[in-house]
Amino acid sequence: MKIGFTRNGLTFDSKPFNPLNLSVNGHGIESTEELPKIDAFEILEKLAGARAEGATRLDQVKALQSILPK
């Protein structure tokens, strides 16, 4: 399985993936809501900052909070 980031969002095995539409063993949920536009590089940059040397637990939590949509 390949996970990728593109300008259009997240992909699994080069196919677009919408986390709001899930199916497991024939049972699933679907949503018609549009996903918010995200910048994958911005998220990766913030996650990398959380792993910086000397980052405290509070710094890591703040980095994760900054990624979540408000």
C-alpha positions as CSV (number, residue, x, y, z in Angstrom):
1,M,0.0,0.0,0.0
2,K,1.4,3.4,-1.0
3,I,0.2,6.5,0.8
4,G,0.7,9.8,-0.9
5,F,0.1,13.5,-0.7
6,T,-1.0,15.4,-3.8
7,R,-2.4,18.9,-4.4
8,N,-5.9,17.3,-4.4
9,G,-5.5,15.5,-1.1
10,L,-4.5,12.1,0.3
11,T,-4.1,9.1,-2.0
12,F,-3.8,5.3,-1.3
13,D,-2.3,3.3,-4.1
14,S,-2.5,6.3,-6.3
15,K,-6.3,6.6,-5.9
16,P,-8.0,9.6,-4.2
17,F,-9.0,8.8,-0.6
18,N,-11.8,10.6,1.3
19,P,-11.6,9.7,5.0
20,L,-15.3,10.6,5.4
21,N,-16.2,7.7,3.1
22,L,-15.3,4.4,4.7
23,S,-16.3,0.8,3.9
24,V,-15.3,-2.2,5.9
25,N,-16.6,-5.8,5.1
26,G,-19.4,-4.4,3.0
27,H,-20.6,-1.9,5.6
28,G,-19.8,1.7,5.3
29,I,-20.6,5.3,5.6
30,E,-20.6,8.0,3.0
31,S,-20.6,11.8,3.3
32,T,-21.3,14.4,0.7
33,E,-19.4,17.1,2.5
34,E,-16.4,18.5,0.8
35,L,-13.1,18.1,2.6
36,P,-11.4,21.3,3.6
37,K,-8.5,22.3,1.4
38,I,-5.2,21.5,3.1
39,D,-1.6,22.1,2.3
40,A,0.3,18.8,2.8
41,F,3.7,20.5,3.0
42,E,2.4,22.8,5.8
43,I,1.2,19.8,7.8
44,L,4.5,17.9,7.3
45,E,6.5,21.0,8.4
46,K,4.5,21.3,11.6
47,L,4.9,17.6,12.4
48,A,8.6,17.9,11.8
49,G,8.7,20.8,14.2
50,A,7.1,18.7,16.8
51,R,9.9,16.2,16.6
52,A,12.7,18.9,16.8
53,E,15.4,18.3,19.3
54,G,14.6,19.9,22.6
55,A,10.9,20.1,21.9
56,T,8.9,19.6,25.1
57,R,5.7,17.7,25.4
58,L,3.8,21.0,25.5
59,D,5.5,22.1,22.2
60,Q,4.5,18.8,20.6
61,V,0.8,19.1,21.8
62,K,0.7,22.7,20.5
63,A,2.1,21.6,17.1
64,L,-0.6,18.9,16.8
65,Q,-3.3,21.4,17.8
66,S,-2.1,23.8,15.1
67,I,-2.7,21.2,12.5
68,L,-6.3,20.5,13.5
69,P,-9.0,22.6,11.8
70,K,-10.8,25.0,14.1
